[in-house]
Amino acid sequence: MEGGSRGGSVPLLLLFLLSFSCLCSCTPVWDDNGYLVFCPCMGRFGNQAAHYLGAMAFAKDINRTLVLPPWRTYVRQRNVPFEEWFRPEAVTLYHRAITMAEFMTHFGDKWTERIGYCYKPYNPDAAKDCQMKNGNPFGPFWNELGVNFTKSEIITLSYDTSHPQIKQQWLERYPSSEHPVIAMKGAPASFPMKKHHRRLQRYLVWSEYIASRGNEFINNTMKNSKYIGIHLRMGSDWQIACSRGKGVRSFFESLQCLEEEPEEVTVDDSICIPKMEDIIADIKYVLSITTDVKSIYIATDVQHSNILKDFNTQLGQGVKIYSLNQDLPQLDLYLLGRSDYFIGNCVSSFTAFVKRERDVAGLHSSFWGRIRTQLKDEL
């Protein structure tokens, strides 16, 4: 079984192009092809990231510059600029893009008629009103950006522009001469995300802010040792979600481990919320076949101290357990993406982010409830 690469998950060619693009920054010029912006307002980061990739593909298909909206956090209730966590220049290697701050600074005065676009209003009595700022996170999201809308446009077209006829319909219905900026209430993307959008993960490259903090932890705290990265979803909200998904084949991101399985295979507790004894057994199995790995990094949604105590008791003193008890889950994602071996939750969109990042870098990933079968197939 092959493990990860401490060098990170960015292909060398992409690194070269990024270093070159940093030298070519200049004042933005208005794009006559138009712009697309959206509110990444569905769920937490994992869901938002899935929608982001779909929006990137959509912007490319309809040939509009993508205005990179900020991420929306729920712990501190604030917008986080895209560039705080990721490198905008990496997105431009796929398609034209500009940060929200740059767009508002350079083109805010040109965006005079601010129309909100949506598929259907949440209030059925307001048939022609998108209510772009109604409720949380929609209102706080746009308010922090200083954006108000003058009217609404109800969209009836599908956003699955992978079909040429739908792509053409968008170009004809919304020409940039009449609709210079399409500001959507939600992302023009599906969840669970489409399989062919997963490859776009390679254009989400961590910022220096995230990478430097993650590398510092790996080098100084973990002493650059080889480690197994694991993601545990065990919180009360997740337990409720798993009870609802039981017996369903496509539930959240479950297809990332079930799509190659027979149709009758569905979500169950073993992959959604495994028992602690099964988790420990799976980790012991991985440790037994990887003699050079003696460290484990844990990302979890429950009290860290309880988890660390359980793992230390069950795995013994020969295995070092690490975890970051902080409110920046992006650091967890960075560390999981660079682990030598990764075990995640098949149903979770948080795990799905790590899985996509490792896939585009050619790194191995496993899932709870599937580990022994997966590793036996690879050995």
MARMI-656222 format. One record per residue (C-alpha): residue in three letters; residue number from 1; x negated, y negated, z negated. Coordinates in nm, 4 decimals. Layout:
N
[ala,NUM,[X,Y,Z]]
...
***
This chain:
379
[met,1,[0.0000,0.0000,0.0000]]
[glu,2,[-0.1383,-0.3402,0.0985]]
[gly,3,[-0.1085,-0.6337,-0.1354]]
[gly,4,[-0.1073,-1.0070,-0.1004]]
[ser,5,[-0.3628,-1.2661,-0.0030]]
[arg,6,[-0.4760,-1.5213,-0.2598]]
[gly,7,[-0.5535,-1.7536,0.0295]]
[gly,8,[-0.1844,-1.8357,0.0611]]
[ser,9,[0.0785,-1.7742,0.3242]]
[val,10,[0.0073,-2.0426,0.5853]]
[pro,11,[-0.1317,-1.8993,0.9125]]
[leu,12,[-0.4711,-2.0378,1.0104]]
[leu,13,[-0.3388,-2.1880,1.3338]]
[leu,14,[-0.0676,-2.3703,1.1403]]
[leu,15,[-0.3261,-2.5036,0.8953]]
[phe,16,[-0.5344,-2.6340,1.1854]]
[leu,17,[-0.2364,-2.8048,1.3459]]
[leu,18,[-0.1348,-2.9560,1.0130]]
[ser,19,[-0.4818,-3.1004,0.9552]]
[phe,20,[-0.4714,-3.2504,1.3040]]
[ser,21,[-0.1205,-3.3931,1.2626]]
[cys,22,[-0.2254,-3.5729,0.9443]]
[leu,23,[-0.4633,-3.7806,1.1576]]
[cys,24,[-0.1908,-3.8769,1.4036]]
[ser,25,[0.0612,-4.0518,1.1778]]
[cys,26,[0.2030,-4.3756,1.3155]]
[thr,27,[0.5029,-4.6056,1.2837]]
[pro,28,[0.8206,-4.4162,1.3822]]
[val,29,[0.9957,-4.5130,1.7044]]
[trp,30,[1.3736,-4.4889,1.7376]]
[asp,31,[1.4779,-4.1627,1.9036]]
[asp,32,[1.7369,-4.2229,2.1755]]
[asn,33,[1.8311,-3.8561,2.1530]]
[gly,34,[1.9886,-3.9287,1.8163]]
[tyr,35,[1.9509,-3.8087,1.4589]]
[leu,36,[2.1004,-3.5425,1.2355]]
[val,37,[2.1217,-3.5696,0.8579]]
[phe,38,[2.3154,-3.3604,0.6077]]
[cys,39,[2.3725,-3.3136,0.2380]]
[pro,40,[2.2135,-2.9870,0.1135]]
[cys,41,[2.4929,-2.9679,-0.1384]]
[met,42,[2.5718,-2.5955,-0.1595]]
[gly,43,[2.4346,-2.4294,-0.4683]]
[arg,44,[2.0882,-2.4419,-0.6123]]
[phe,45,[1.7517,-2.4406,-0.4412]]
[gly,46,[1.7629,-2.0918,-0.2868]]
[asn,47,[2.0923,-2.1645,-0.1131]]
[gln,48,[1.9782,-2.5118,-0.0100]]
[ala,49,[1.6611,-2.3699,0.1465]]
[ala,50,[1.8622,-2.1171,0.3474]]
[his,51,[2.0825,-2.3991,0.4761]]
[tyr,52,[1.7769,-2.6106,0.5530]]
[leu,53,[1.6413,-2.3497,0.7943]]
[gly,54,[1.9766,-2.3256,0.9690]]
[ala,55,[1.9901,-2.7043,1.0002]]
[met,56,[1.6412,-2.7089,1.1511]]
[ala,57,[1.7541,-2.4661,1.4210]]
[phe,58,[2.0737,-2.6650,1.4805]]
[ala,59,[1.8866,-2.9955,1.5201]]
[lys,60,[1.6513,-2.8366,1.7711]]
[asp,61,[1.9379,-2.6831,1.9696]]
[ile,62,[2.1239,-3.0140,2.0064]]
[asn,63,[1.7949,-3.2026,2.0556]]
[arg,64,[1.8282,-3.4505,1.7697]]
[thr,65,[1.5576,-3.5610,1.5298]]
[leu,66,[1.6219,-3.4022,1.1921]]
[val,67,[1.6298,-3.6498,0.9051]]
[leu,68,[1.4891,-3.4441,0.6182]]
[pro,69,[1.7315,-3.5006,0.3303]]
[pro,70,[1.6179,-3.4774,-0.0305]]
[trp,71,[1.6812,-3.1642,-0.2304]]
[arg,72,[1.9490,-3.1854,-0.4979]]
[thr,73,[1.8607,-3.0650,-0.8465]]
[tyr,74,[2.1113,-2.9766,-1.1154]]
[val,75,[1.8897,-2.9725,-1.4235]]
[arg,76,[1.7962,-3.3392,-1.4041]]
[gln,77,[2.0800,-3.4372,-1.1687]]
[arg,78,[1.8655,-3.6177,-0.9137]]
[asn,79,[1.7538,-3.6175,-0.5536]]
[val,80,[1.4024,-3.4862,-0.4946]]
[pro,81,[1.2394,-3.6190,-0.1750]]
[phe,82,[1.1653,-3.3408,0.0716]]
[glu,83,[0.7991,-3.4430,0.0779]]
[glu,84,[0.7602,-3.3958,-0.2977]]
[trp,85,[0.7837,-3.0193,-0.2556]]
[phe,86,[0.7035,-2.9596,0.1140]]
[arg,87,[0.4956,-3.1056,0.3952]]
[pro,88,[0.7130,-3.2868,0.6525]]
[glu,89,[0.4428,-3.2580,0.9177]]
[ala,90,[0.4825,-2.8790,0.9075]]
[val,91,[0.8480,-2.9103,1.0112]]
[thr,92,[0.7454,-3.1275,1.3068]]
[leu,93,[0.5439,-2.8360,1.4449]]
[tyr,94,[0.8837,-2.6757,1.5097]]
[his,95,[1.0937,-2.9812,1.5963]]
[arg,96,[1.1040,-3.3586,1.5587]]
[ala,97,[1.1674,-3.4660,1.1994]]
[ile,98,[1.1473,-3.7714,0.9757]]
[thr,99,[1.1861,-3.8049,0.6008]]
[met,100,[1.4961,-3.9735,0.4655]]
[ala,101,[1.2851,-4.2510,0.3129]]
[glu,102,[1.1143,-4.3239,0.6454]]
[phe,103,[1.4451,-4.3203,0.8290]]
[met,104,[1.6118,-4.5655,0.5907]]
[thr,105,[1.3053,-4.7926,0.5847]]
[his,106,[1.2565,-4.8130,0.9597]]
[phe,107,[1.6047,-4.7494,1.0992]]
[gly,108,[1.8515,-4.8207,0.8213]]
[asp,109,[1.9471,-5.1517,0.9838]]
[lys,110,[2.0105,-4.9773,1.3175]]
[trp,111,[2.2496,-4.7309,1.1512]]
[thr,112,[2.5259,-4.9882,1.1382]]
[glu,113,[2.8363,-4.7730,1.1840]]
[arg,114,[2.7926,-4.5058,0.9207]]
[ile,115,[3.0315,-4.2273,1.0143]]
[gly,116,[3.0688,-3.9171,0.8010]]
[tyr,117,[3.1133,-3.5884,0.9868]]
[cys,118,[3.2800,-3.2789,0.8414]]
[tyr,119,[3.4608,-2.9635,0.9449]]
[lys,120,[3.7630,-3.0157,0.7248]]
[pro,121,[3.8382,-3.2423,0.4306]]
[tyr,122,[3.8661,-3.0880,0.0884]]
[asn,123,[4.1930,-3.2752,0.0333]]
[pro,124,[4.4470,-3.1432,0.2880]]
[asp,125,[4.6568,-3.4586,0.2436]]
[ala,126,[4.3718,-3.6704,0.3811]]
[ala,127,[4.3620,-3.5105,0.7245]]
[lys,128,[4.1285,-3.7671,0.8797]]
[asp,129,[3.9042,-3.8392,0.5829]]
[cys,130,[3.5898,-3.6377,0.5124]]
[gln,131,[3.5652,-3.7829,0.1616]]
[met,132,[3.1893,-3.7746,0.2025]]
[lys,133,[3.1210,-3.8987,-0.1512]]
[asn,134,[3.4019,-3.7272,-0.3362]]
[gly,135,[3.2819,-3.5171,-0.6294]]
[asn,136,[2.9451,-3.3908,-0.7478]]
[pro,137,[2.6901,-3.3478,-0.5898]]
[phe,138,[2.8227,-3.5359,-0.2845]]
[gly,139,[2.8775,-3.8732,-0.4523]]
[pro,140,[2.5519,-3.8836,-0.6512]]
[phe,141,[2.3561,-3.7544,-0.3498]]
[trp,142,[2.4601,-4.0371,-0.1150]]
[asn,143,[2.4685,-4.3000,-0.3910]]
[glu,144,[2.1021,-4.2402,-0.4724]]
[leu,145,[2.0263,-4.2990,-0.1046]]
[gly,146,[2.2332,-4.6177,-0.0996]]
[val,147,[2.4570,-4.4869,0.1788]]
[asn,148,[2.8258,-4.5710,0.2191]]
[phe,149,[3.0458,-4.4491,0.5028]]
[thr,150,[3.2846,-4.6600,0.7087]]
[lys,151,[3.4939,-4.3817,0.8613]]
[ser,152,[3.5142,-4.0075,0.9242]]
[glu,153,[3.4863,-3.7735,1.2197]]
[ile,154,[3.6448,-3.4288,1.1926]]
[ile,155,[3.4392,-3.1640,1.3732]]
[thr,156,[3.6142,-2.8746,1.5466]]
[leu,157,[3.3124,-2.7207,1.7200]]
[ser,158,[3.1210,-2.4222,1.5855]]
[tyr,159,[2.7663,-2.4893,1.4671]]
[asp,160,[2.6424,-2.1553,1.6018]]
[thr,161,[2.4476,-2.3192,1.8819]]
[ser,162,[2.2578,-1.9994,1.9566]]
[his,163,[2.5373,-1.9551,2.2131]]
[pro,164,[2.4574,-2.1739,2.5180]]
[gln,165,[2.8199,-2.2741,2.5761]]
[ile,166,[2.8576,-2.4025,2.2190]]
[lys,167,[2.5316,-2.5946,2.2477]]
[gln,168,[2.6615,-2.7588,2.5662]]
[gln,169,[2.9902,-2.8470,2.3964]]
[trp,170,[2.8009,-3.0338,2.1242]]
[leu,171,[2.5972,-3.2284,2.3783]]
[glu,172,[2.9101,-3.3271,2.5707]]
[arg,173,[3.1335,-3.4012,2.2716]]
[tyr,174,[2.8749,-3.5981,2.0720]]
[pro,175,[2.6408,-3.7824,2.3104]]
[ser,176,[2.3758,-3.9810,2.1276]]
[ser,177,[2.4840,-4.2978,2.3072]]
[glu,178,[2.8147,-4.2847,2.1174]]
[his,179,[2.7034,-4.0890,1.8100]]
[pro,180,[2.3450,-4.1993,1.7370]]
[val,181,[2.3467,-4.0577,1.3822]]
[ile,182,[2.5446,-3.7494,1.2846]]
[ala,183,[2.5619,-3.7453,0.9044]]
[met,184,[2.7255,-3.4233,0.7906]]
[lys,185,[2.8923,-3.3594,0.4571]]
[gly,186,[2.7363,-3.0139,0.4407]]
[ala,187,[2.4653,-2.8297,0.6289]]
[pro,188,[2.5427,-2.7108,0.9835]]
[ala,189,[2.4399,-2.3602,0.8843]]
[ser,190,[2.5821,-2.0380,0.7471]]
[phe,191,[2.5267,-1.8613,0.4178]]
[pro,192,[2.4080,-1.5917,0.4080]]
[met,193,[2.1704,-1.7255,0.6682]]
[lys,194,[2.1405,-1.5784,1.0148]]
[lys,195,[1.8676,-1.3197,1.0570]]
[his,196,[1.6978,-1.5025,1.3447]]
[his,197,[1.6539,-1.8144,1.1293]]
[arg,198,[1.4375,-1.6379,0.8710]]
[arg,199,[1.1240,-1.6821,1.0822]]
[leu,200,[1.1550,-2.0607,1.0451]]
[gln,201,[1.0304,-2.0203,0.6887]]
[arg,202,[0.6766,-2.0623,0.8271]]
[tyr,203,[0.7505,-2.4341,0.8728]]
[leu,204,[0.8308,-2.4857,0.5041]]
[val,205,[0.4777,-2.5419,0.3764]]
[trp,206,[0.4290,-2.6342,0.0116]]
[ser,207,[0.3122,-2.9857,-0.0678]]
[glu,208,[-0.0240,-3.0573,-0.2261]]
[tyr,209,[0.1624,-3.1379,-0.5488]]
[ile,210,[0.3065,-2.7861,-0.5738]]
[ala,211,[0.0051,-2.6043,-0.4285]]
[ser,212,[-0.2479,-2.7703,-0.6595]]
[arg,213,[-0.0445,-2.6954,-0.9723]]
[gly,214,[0.0149,-2.3373,-0.8635]]
[asn,215,[-0.3483,-2.2758,-0.7757]]
[glu,216,[-0.4603,-2.4272,-1.1044]]
[phe,217,[-0.2448,-2.1759,-1.2915]]
[ile,218,[-0.3756,-1.8854,-1.0819]]
[asn,219,[-0.7403,-1.9869,-1.1191]]
[asn,220,[-0.7516,-2.1149,-1.4766]]
[thr,221,[-0.4771,-1.9337,-1.6656]]
[met,222,[-0.4674,-1.6052,-1.4753]]
[lys,223,[-0.8427,-1.6145,-1.4028]]
[asn,224,[-0.7762,-1.5389,-1.0369]]
[ser,225,[-0.6851,-1.1806,-1.1256]]
[lys,226,[-0.4720,-0.9610,-0.9029]]
[tyr,227,[-0.1120,-0.9606,-1.0185]]
[ile,228,[0.2361,-0.8266,-0.9573]]
[gly,229,[0.4942,-1.1021,-0.9168]]
[ile,230,[0.8456,-1.0145,-1.0277]]
[his,231,[1.1750,-1.2018,-1.0129]]
[leu,232,[1.4382,-1.1140,-1.2730]]
[arg,233,[1.7953,-1.2427,-1.2485]]
[met,234,[1.9621,-1.1438,-1.5756]]
[gly,235,[2.1578,-1.4485,-1.6977]]
[ser,236,[2.5266,-1.4426,-1.7879]]
[asp,237,[2.6300,-1.6215,-1.4676]]
[trp,238,[2.4405,-1.3634,-1.2643]]
[gln,239,[2.6078,-1.0774,-1.4496]]
[ile,240,[2.9468,-1.2197,-1.3511]]
[ala,241,[2.8346,-1.2603,-0.9899]]
[cys,242,[2.7109,-0.9011,-0.9722]]
[ser,243,[3.0426,-0.7695,-1.1034]]
[arg,244,[3.2160,-0.9500,-0.8172]]
[gly,245,[2.9710,-0.8253,-0.5572]]
[lys,246,[2.9834,-0.4608,-0.6542]]
[gly,247,[3.0945,-0.2486,-0.3588]]
[val,248,[3.0364,-0.5327,-0.1096]]
[arg,249,[2.7781,-0.4889,0.1645]]
[ser,250,[2.7059,-0.8537,0.2494]]
[phe,251,[2.6989,-1.0436,-0.0796]]
[phe,252,[2.4745,-1.3492,-0.1095]]
[glu,253,[2.1405,-1.2300,0.0400]]
[ser,254,[2.1968,-0.8545,-0.0025]]
[leu,255,[2.1419,-0.7833,0.3667]]
[gln,256,[1.7714,-0.8529,0.3219]]
[cys,257,[1.7457,-0.5026,0.1760]]
[leu,258,[2.0669,-0.3373,0.3011]]
[glu,259,[2.0731,-0.4302,0.6700]]
[glu,260,[1.8713,-0.1206,0.7649]]
[glu,261,[2.0792,0.1050,0.5384]]
[pro,262,[2.3873,0.3047,0.6485]]
[glu,263,[2.7098,0.1003,0.6563]]
[glu,264,[2.8504,0.2744,0.3500]]
[val,265,[2.5647,0.1485,0.1286]]
[thr,266,[2.6803,-0.1544,-0.0735]]
[val,267,[2.5732,-0.3728,-0.3656]]
[asp,268,[2.5549,-0.1953,-0.7008]]
[asp,269,[2.4036,-0.2644,-1.0411]]
[ser,270,[2.0750,-0.0944,-0.9525]]
[ile,271,[1.9861,-0.3695,-0.7032]]
[cys,272,[2.1824,-0.6634,-0.8438]]
[ile,273,[2.1324,-0.6410,-1.2200]]
[pro,274,[1.9170,-0.3367,-1.3054]]
[lys,275,[1.8791,-0.2157,-1.6614]]
[met,276,[1.5646,-0.3145,-1.8488]]
[glu,277,[1.4540,0.0483,-1.8789]]
[asp,278,[1.4748,0.0842,-1.4994]]
[ile,279,[1.2794,-0.2385,-1.4506]]
[ile,280,[1.0037,-0.1177,-1.6828]]
[ala,281,[0.9992,0.2224,-1.5123]]
[asp,282,[0.9621,0.0597,-1.1698]]
[ile,283,[0.6763,-0.1604,-1.2897]]
[lys,284,[0.4988,0.1351,-1.4492]]
[tyr,285,[0.5324,0.3216,-1.1212]]
[val,286,[0.3707,0.0347,-0.9266]]
[leu,287,[0.0932,0.0061,-1.1858]]
[ser,288,[0.0289,0.3798,-1.1594]]
[ile,289,[-0.0488,0.3577,-0.7887]]
[thr,290,[-0.2401,0.0273,-0.8035]]
[thr,291,[-0.5333,0.0811,-1.0349]]
[asp,292,[-0.6840,-0.2646,-0.9695]]
[val,293,[-0.3776,-0.4626,-1.0851]]
[lys,294,[-0.3396,-0.5299,-1.4574]]
[ser,295,[-0.1462,-0.8586,-1.4638]]
[ile,296,[0.2202,-0.9449,-1.4134]]
[tyr,297,[0.3769,-1.2820,-1.3421]]
[ile,298,[0.7456,-1.3115,-1.4361]]
[ala,299,[0.9983,-1.5601,-1.2985]]
[thr,300,[1.3325,-1.5284,-1.4750]]
[asp,301,[1.6548,-1.7115,-1.5580]]
[val,302,[1.6699,-1.5948,-1.9213]]
[gln,303,[1.4768,-1.6815,-2.2372]]
[his,304,[1.1102,-1.6267,-2.1582]]
[ser,305,[1.0061,-1.5318,-2.5109]]
[asn,306,[1.2471,-1.2373,-2.5235]]
[ile,307,[1.1346,-1.1059,-2.1850]]
[leu,308,[0.7657,-1.1428,-2.2688]]
[lys,309,[0.8155,-0.9563,-2.5962]]
[asp,310,[0.9927,-0.6677,-2.4211]]
[phe,311,[0.7254,-0.6396,-2.1539]]
[asn,312,[0.4347,-0.6577,-2.3962]]
[thr,313,[0.5918,-0.3862,-2.6102]]
[gln,314,[0.6760,-0.1553,-2.3208]]
[leu,315,[0.3648,-0.1998,-2.1060]]
[gly,316,[0.0983,-0.2118,-2.3754]]
[gln,317,[-0.2098,-0.4240,-2.4314]]
[gly,318,[-0.3803,-0.3179,-2.1099]]
[val,319,[-0.1406,-0.5303,-1.9038]]
[lys,320,[-0.1392,-0.9101,-1.9265]]
[ile,321,[0.1975,-1.0844,-1.8913]]
[tyr,322,[0.2273,-1.4416,-1.7629]]
[ser,323,[0.5210,-1.6762,-1.7181]]
[leu,324,[0.5737,-2.0497,-1.6769]]
[asn,325,[0.8430,-2.1745,-1.9109]]
[gln,326,[0.9203,-2.4994,-1.7299]]
[asp,327,[1.1945,-2.6663,-1.5286]]
[leu,328,[1.0208,-2.6574,-1.1896]]
[pro,329,[1.1227,-2.3254,-1.0305]]
[gln,330,[0.9319,-2.4173,-0.7150]]
[leu,331,[0.6134,-2.3273,-0.9040]]
[asp,332,[0.7620,-1.9838,-0.9694]]
[leu,333,[0.8261,-1.9493,-0.5969]]
[tyr,334,[0.4715,-2.0551,-0.5136]]
[leu,335,[0.3227,-1.8010,-0.7554]]
[leu,336,[0.5522,-1.5189,-0.6445]]
[gly,337,[0.4659,-1.5909,-0.2826]]
[arg,338,[0.0955,-1.5444,-0.3559]]
[ser,339,[0.1162,-1.2365,-0.5762]]
[asp,340,[-0.0635,-0.9220,-0.4658]]
[tyr,341,[0.2624,-0.7279,-0.4967]]
[phe,342,[0.6120,-0.8686,-0.5247]]
[ile,343,[0.9305,-0.7185,-0.6653]]
[gly,344,[1.2488,-0.9217,-0.6291]]
[asn,345,[1.6254,-0.9107,-0.6532]]
[cys,346,[1.7813,-0.8020,-0.3251]]
[val,347,[2.0958,-1.0122,-0.3774]]
[ser,348,[1.9271,-1.3367,-0.4860]]
[ser,349,[1.8635,-1.6317,-0.2527]]
[phe,350,[1.5695,-1.7234,-0.4794]]
[thr,351,[1.4084,-1.3871,-0.4029]]
[ala,352,[1.5026,-1.4331,-0.0369]]
[phe,353,[1.2878,-1.7468,-0.0192]]
[val,354,[0.9866,-1.5502,-0.1446]]
[lys,355,[1.0631,-1.2579,0.0862]]
[arg,356,[1.0765,-1.4832,0.3932]]
[glu,357,[0.7535,-1.6590,0.2969]]
[arg,358,[0.5762,-1.3276,0.2506]]
[asp,359,[0.7235,-1.1825,0.5696]]
[val,360,[0.5868,-1.4610,0.7898]]
[ala,361,[0.2478,-1.4141,0.6207]]
[gly,362,[0.2539,-1.0357,0.6664]]
[leu,363,[0.2705,-0.9632,0.2920]]
[his,364,[0.4543,-0.6788,0.1210]]
[ser,365,[0.7791,-0.7190,-0.0776]]
[ser,366,[0.9902,-0.4718,-0.2750]]
[phe,367,[1.3305,-0.4832,-0.4433]]
[trp,368,[1.4639,-0.3459,-0.7691]]
[gly,369,[1.6435,-0.0196,-0.7047]]
[arg,370,[1.4455,0.0397,-0.3839]]
[ile,371,[1.0827,0.0394,-0.4964]]
[arg,372,[0.9977,0.4091,-0.4975]]
[thr,373,[1.1511,0.4694,-0.1559]]
[gln,374,[0.9835,0.1634,-0.0044]]
[leu,375,[0.6371,0.2360,-0.1403]]
[lys,376,[0.6488,0.6054,-0.0514]]
[asp,377,[0.7289,0.5067,0.3063]]
[glu,378,[0.4226,0.2805,0.3158]]
[leu,379,[0.1713,0.5049,0.1453]]
***
